[in-house]
Amino acid sequence: MTRKVNIAVIGTGRMGSVHVANLVRQIPAANLTAICDIRLEVAQAVADNLGIQRVVKDYHELLADPSIEAVLIATSTDTHAMIIKDAAAAGKHIFCEKPLALDLKDIDDALAVVNQSKVKLQVGFNRRFDKSFQRVHQIVASGEIGRPCMVHVISRDPESPSIEYLRTSGGMFLDMTIHDFDMVRFQVGEVEELYVMGNVLITPEIREFGDLDTTIVSLKFANGAVGTIDNSRQAVYGYDQRLEVLCSDGAAIANNEVETTITKGDRGGFHSAKLPHFFMQRYASCYVEEVRQFVECVQEDKPTPVTGRDGLMAVVLGQAAWKSFREKRPVKISEFDRV
Ligand SMILES: NC(=O)c1ccc[n+]([C@@H]2O[C@H](COP(=O)([O-])OP(=O)(O)OC[C@H]3O[C@@H](n4cnc5c(N)ncnc54)[C@H](O)[C@@H]3O)[C@@H](O)[C@H]2O)c1
């Protein structure tokens, strides 16, 4: 059997604890040797639950351990760039949750160290690993239905996160739309220009720090295609995740996934299965698959499926969207000098 990859997880909060459990239970090619959180008690609880022996508070301890080949970073966003730089300098391969950082200069600096150190980096754009979105990608990329002309993404959360979370999240475009920016790049290619309209219709308190909860992003791609991303922080019927790519000779459409396809009819009308509640339910298998593929890339010395550049460009698009909203005009991506 091929050797196992020794990996450690840094940050064991909401997302990190899911990755830890997946590594232990569902990714046999990985050997999770240690976990780390500045809140030691949080990491200890995760470790106790899953029988993990080594728990540390300071990630530098893990970086100094030559037996650890790779780290998975699931700390709060403001620490990603710093930990990536330290991990790359220590020669560790890196899986990092999205976004790489909110500031482009921080991302540039972190990617420079990654490139110099020649370590692998994969960014946690989990939706690329969804079987329906993958299939749409294969159909469009194969050219079997012609060239892409239009893309529509509908991505609506069931409920808004807490104000505390939103305050430091980077706002709608860098926290939420960032997944959809990556998705449209994955499906159609590089974006050339975008224009944003948005409003606060759900949570009035977010006006205080200039955030939005209801937005439409119009996109023009370098290959001439056009598109929209429709986001809302509140869709009371559940987590609404749809995608359509219209091509010159057909269309590829991914509808919402539901538990069953049954429709029940009664005197009240027709009723169908509920949508998954939120991302943890809808994308559970993607969180396993993205890390499984990362481990395989380390094991077999292959390039990762979601690169540092993918991580950078999604943030560029998020920054462009904020610029478009604030300056009330279409923004060319070339204004950011990262194309
Ligand atoms: N891909 C997705 O679908 C998805 C979903 C949710 C969150 N995320 C991303 O995952 C990251 C974590 O989000 P979360 O919701 O799990 O947050 P969280 O606050 O629940 O967890 C973050 C953890 O990191 C720890 N931490 C902070 N600084 C640290 C450091 N220097 N060293 C070690 N531990 C440190 C915190 O104590 C906390 O336990 C964010 O970047 C977020 O954007 C991605």
PDBQT file of the ligand as one rigid body, heavy atoms in Angstrom, charges set to zero:
ROOT
HETATM    1  N1  LIG A 401     -15.495  26.169   2.981  1.00  0.00    +0.000 N 
HETATM    2  C1  LIG A 401     -16.558  26.435   3.699  1.00  0.00    +0.000 C 
HETATM    3  O1  LIG A 401     -17.676  26.079   3.334  1.00  0.00    +0.000 OA
HETATM    4  C2  LIG A 401     -16.410  27.167   4.994  1.00  0.00    +0.000 A 
HETATM    5  C3  LIG A 401     -17.464  27.184   5.906  1.00  0.00    +0.000 A 
HETATM    6  C4  LIG A 401     -17.273  27.840   7.117  1.00  0.00    +0.000 A 
HETATM    7  C5  LIG A 401     -16.081  28.474   7.395  1.00  0.00    +0.000 A 
HETATM    8  N2  LIG A 401     -15.090  28.455   6.462  1.00  0.00    +0.000 N 
HETATM    9  C6  LIG A 401     -13.807  29.129   6.726  1.00  0.00    +0.000 C 
HETATM   10  O2  LIG A 401     -13.119  28.387   7.733  1.00  0.00    +0.000 OA
HETATM   11  C7  LIG A 401     -12.382  29.268   8.569  1.00  0.00    +0.000 C 
HETATM   12  C8  LIG A 401     -12.781  28.995  10.022  1.00  0.00    +0.000 C 
HETATM   13  O3  LIG A 401     -14.160  29.300  10.163  1.00  0.00    +0.000 OA
HETATM   14  P1  LIG A 401     -15.008  28.685  11.373  1.00  0.00    +0.000 P 
HETATM   15  O4  LIG A 401     -16.421  29.012  11.073  1.00  0.00    +0.000 OA
HETATM   16  O5  LIG A 401     -14.603  27.289  11.635  1.00  0.00    +0.000 OA
HETATM   17  O6  LIG A 401     -14.496  29.604  12.584  1.00  0.00    +0.000 OA
HETATM   18  P2  LIG A 401     -14.371  29.237  14.129  1.00  0.00    +0.000 P 
HETATM   19  O7  LIG A 401     -14.233  30.529  14.843  1.00  0.00    +0.000 OA
HETATM   20  O8  LIG A 401     -15.451  28.285  14.543  1.00  0.00    +0.000 OA
HETATM   21  O9  LIG A 401     -12.998  28.419  14.226  1.00  0.00    +0.000 OA
HETATM   22  C9  LIG A 401     -11.743  29.029  14.076  1.00  0.00    +0.000 C 
HETATM   23  C10 LIG A 401     -10.824  28.413  15.125  1.00  0.00    +0.000 C 
HETATM   24  O10 LIG A 401      -9.488  28.859  14.883  1.00  0.00    +0.000 OA
HETATM   25  C11 LIG A 401      -8.862  29.033  16.142  1.00  0.00    +0.000 C 
HETATM   26  N3  LIG A 401      -7.690  29.909  15.958  1.00  0.00    +0.000 N 
HETATM   27  C12 LIG A 401      -7.672  31.252  15.673  1.00  0.00    +0.000 A 
HETATM   28  N4  LIG A 401      -6.393  31.679  15.544  1.00  0.00    +0.000 NA
HETATM   29  C13 LIG A 401      -5.601  30.579  15.751  1.00  0.00    +0.000 A 
HETATM   30  C14 LIG A 401      -4.188  30.381  15.746  1.00  0.00    +0.000 A 
HETATM   31  N5  LIG A 401      -3.343  31.387  15.527  1.00  0.00    +0.000 N 
HETATM   32  N6  LIG A 401      -3.713  29.141  16.001  1.00  0.00    +0.000 NA
HETATM   33  C15 LIG A 401      -4.568  28.099  16.238  1.00  0.00    +0.000 A 
HETATM   34  N7  LIG A 401      -5.910  28.244  16.272  1.00  0.00    +0.000 NA
HETATM   35  C16 LIG A 401      -6.418  29.458  16.011  1.00  0.00    +0.000 A 
HETATM   36  C17 LIG A 401      -9.961  29.631  17.006  1.00  0.00    +0.000 C 
HETATM   37  O11 LIG A 401      -9.678  29.500  18.386  1.00  0.00    +0.000 OA
HETATM   38  C18 LIG A 401     -11.176  28.824  16.545  1.00  0.00    +0.000 C 
HETATM   39  O12 LIG A 401     -11.367  27.658  17.338  1.00  0.00    +0.000 OA
HETATM   40  C19 LIG A 401     -12.694  30.685   8.103  1.00  0.00    +0.000 C 
HETATM   41  O13 LIG A 401     -11.643  31.144   7.303  1.00  0.00    +0.000 OA
HETATM   42  C20 LIG A 401     -13.970  30.536   7.276  1.00  0.00    +0.000 C 
HETATM   43  O14 LIG A 401     -14.056  31.477   6.214  1.00  0.00    +0.000 OA
HETATM   44  C21 LIG A 401     -15.228  27.804   5.284  1.00  0.00    +0.000 A 
ENDROOT
TORSDOF 0
